Amino acid sequence: MTESTVTWLTQEAHDRLQAELENLSGPARTEIAERIAAARDEGDLKENGGYHAAREEQAKNEARIRELTEKLRHVQVGTPADDGVVEAGMVVTAAVAGDDMTFLLGSREIAGTTDLDVYSPTSPLGAAIDGHRIGAKVSYTAPNGKEIAVEIKAATPFAG
């Protein structure tokens, strides 16, 4: 996450990410370091596949630690106000290009905790409806360049 936007999360999603960060920063980091040391002891590093695989895993682990740290630094946990305004944490029903859709506006980290489709507030659809009230008619430009009309029909806080 390069921008400092607030990420809305359920308590369950927050706890899951916090546990993942603690594991990656502690036991997983130590295990990878031990594998690197063991592979280094095997000799020639140029042709040591185990060493290179462990180093690659270490890079991925450190990248995920940075991502989680940043995400958890700018997180909002809880339920948004039930005021009819579309914002992160709301279940939205909208007519999108004439078809009714119901989805959660929020972080992809919540996707594993619900059967609803999850759209980011920074996605084209999410950005178009974010901050608008029930009844609003807006449009957005799809990635293919087509203008898509949206009418917000309902917006209620996500209950989990």
Disulfide bonds with the S-S distance in Angstrom:
none
